[in-house]
Amino acid sequence: MNLSKVVDIKSFLITNENETKEVKIERFPEPFVISSLGETENDRLKKANTSTRRSKSGSLVKDLDTDKYGDALLARCVVGPDLKDAELQAFFKTPGDEIATLKAMLRAGEYASLVKEVLEFNGFNEDEEEIKDEVKN
């Protein structure tokens, strides 16, 4: 393979640090804060929400539960408010369930807007509509 330009490897020596972004939802006086997600952690979320089954032909098939994956992605990326906070969970009657807390807090359109912000912030722009539909359903 002949490269017309030699690539400087130092251009790629950049750490993948979590970045945050504020997302304002009008009903709340404070903005939500979302965090970026590296592919290693995204892969872990996908694996945790994938089941394996045997097809009729006997081969193993992996099925990603897109609803659970989408919920896990959102719960992981929303860092403010703290969805694990006992007072917040008690108020919404969702003890121990971060995503139920978030769903209880938000109206359907607000939830969809937050999903859109998380996906865009994490670079899922190319297949955004398809991913959003999968996460919403």
N, C-alpha and C positions, 0 to 999 in steps of 0.2 A: 504494500500500500504506500503510495507516494503522497506525502502531505506537502502541499505547496507552501504552507506556512507552519513552522514549528510552534507547537502550543507550549506556552510557559506554564509548567505545572504549578507554579506559585500562584497563578490566577485562581486555582481551585482550592487553595489552602485556607478555607473560610469555615469557621465553625457554624453549625446549624443550631443557633441559640433560639430559645423561645422568645417570640416577640408578642406584644399585646396591642390591642386596639380597643378603643371605647366605641360602643354602639348605643346610641340614644334611642330609647323607646319612650314615646311621649307620656304615657301614663305614669312613669316612674321618675321621681326627682333626680335619681342618680343613674348614670349610664351603666349598662352591662359591660363587662370587660371580657374579651375573648382572647385566647392564646393561640399561637401557631402550633403546629404539630409536625414532627419529623416523620419520615416514611417508616422508620423502624417502629415507632410507637403506633402509627396507623396500621402497619402490618399486624402488630399484636392485637389491635382492636378487631381487625378483620378475622384473624384466626380464632379469637374468642367467640366470635359470632358466626362461625362456620361449622356446619355439621357434615359428617360423612355418611353416606349410605351406599348400598349396593344397587346397581341398576339391574334391569331385567336380564341383561347380558352377563351379569356377574362382576362387572368392573366397578371400582370405587368411584363415586361421584361426590364432589364437594359442593355444598349448597350454602351460599352466604345469605343469612337472614338480614336483608337490607333494612328492615324496620329496627331491629335490635342494634345493628351496626350504626345506623344513623343516630339513634338515641345515645349510644355509647360515645360516638364522635362528638355530639353536641355537649353531653355531660362532661366530657374531658376538656373541651375547648372553652367552656364558660367557666371563667375563674373568678368572676365577680358579678353578682354576689356569690358567696361560698355556698354552693348547693348542698354541702354536707352539714351546714350549720344547724344545730339542734333547734334553735329558736325558730328559724325559717321553716324547717320541716314540721315543727309542732303547729305553727300558725296555719300551714296548708294541709295539715293532717296527713303527711306523707313520710312518717319516720323511716329513716334508713333507705330512702329511695330518691336519689338525686334527680333522675329524669322525671319522675312523677311530680316532684317539687316544681321543676321548671315548667312542666305542662300545666300544673295547677295555677301557676303565676301568670301565664301568658294566654292571651286570646289567640285564636287560630292564625290570624294574619300576622300577629306579632311573632309567633313561633316560626312561621314561614320566613319572615324577614330575618330573624336571627339565624336560621338555617342558611339562608342565602349569604349573609355576612360571613359566617364561619367557612362556608365552602369557598367563597371568593378569596378570603384572607389566607386560606391554605392552598391556593393555587388550583382549585378544581374547576377553573373557568371553562375549559374546553367542552366538557360534557356536563356543564352546570345544570341545564334543564332536565336532563335524564337523571342525574344524581338527586336533584331536588324532588323530582317526582317519586323516586324510590324512597327517599327519606320521609316524605309526607305520607306515603301510603303505608 
